[in-house]
């Protein structure tokens, strides 16, 4: 069974517990810290998006279409459909000669309830470009355009786009493509199942491009630089992924995935981590990541203070009163 990572209190009672597993590894592919099972197999979900984006840089697609760093960052994102996200995805589609109708990610308002409420209040429809994965899908369409491949089937596993992505993900993760378990993600594209260890390995490679041969190493470097320059693109205003990158000035690049996944890398620092919360409760994700960073002293006191509300989170009721806390309660097993 996974270990207890988080306790959620209401008043004087611990009302809920969140179990999970996590691993921290170094450049030598050695485990330096863990809780629970570092080889737990699960889906990496959207945490793999920065790795998928590597394809358009390795293949010269970004250069061909003039895709800039802000647009590269939104390709890595699970975004809130804020205005600047929509502009960036629209710009990518315009540069590759397509429009929103080619996106097969499904129509949404926004991941953020307040933004979704505003769109509904304004009478705006659900749109594919508002889907949090629209940047990733624009990236896939760019690959399809470069390959002169069928645009209507780019989400299918056997499509050249998905095969290129699978090969790239496997290489970053230190796996054979046939050993990756394939499922279907929320936005309709293949999703990759693997041990937490291999998720962390992919982020070791992302954050330490000297470990990779060119052009993959150059692609990894460009991706982390783009995210450091445009942290709001990866999630949105006030979101943990964006704030972590922003506050650390790109020294730490982190990306969440649905159902309790988080991966992060210490850029050029030789450490990476992967987390899975067993019940998929996203409420506990930021506290777990912050606890790892604090226990390993990977954030300064100033950075920790600026991110403190992600470490111990308020449990809020419908009247916006604090009724308890979401608190990490684990100690890393240091190797």
Secondary structure as UniProt FT lines:
FT   STRAND          3..10
FT   TURN            11..12
FT   STRAND          13..26
FT   TURN            27..28
FT   STRAND          31..35
FT   TURN            38..39
FT   STRAND          41..43
FT   HELIX           45..48
FT   HELIX           49..58
FT   TURN            59..60
FT   HELIX           61..65
FT   HELIX           69..75
FT   HELIX           83..95
FT   TURN            96..97
FT   HELIX           100..102
FT   HELIX           113..121
FT   TURN            122..123
FT   HELIX           128..130
FT   TURN            132..133
FT   HELIX           134..147
FT   TURN            152..155
FT   TURN            157..158
FT   HELIX           160..173
FT   HELIX           177..179
FT   STRAND          181..184
FT   TURN            186..187
FT   STRAND          190..195
FT   HELIX           196..207
FT   HELIX           209..211
FT   TURN            214..215
FT   HELIX           216..229
FT   HELIX           231..234
FT   TURN            237..238
FT   HELIX           240..247
FT   TURN            248..250
FT   STRAND          252..257
FT   TURN            258..260
FT   STRAND          261..266
FT   TURN            267..270
FT   STRAND          271..277
FT   TURN            278..279
FT   HELIX           282..284
FT   HELIX           285..295
FT   TURN            296..297
FT   HELIX           301..306
FT   HELIX           308..311
FT   STRAND          312..316
FT   TURN            318..319
FT   STRAND          322..328
FT   STRAND          333..334
//
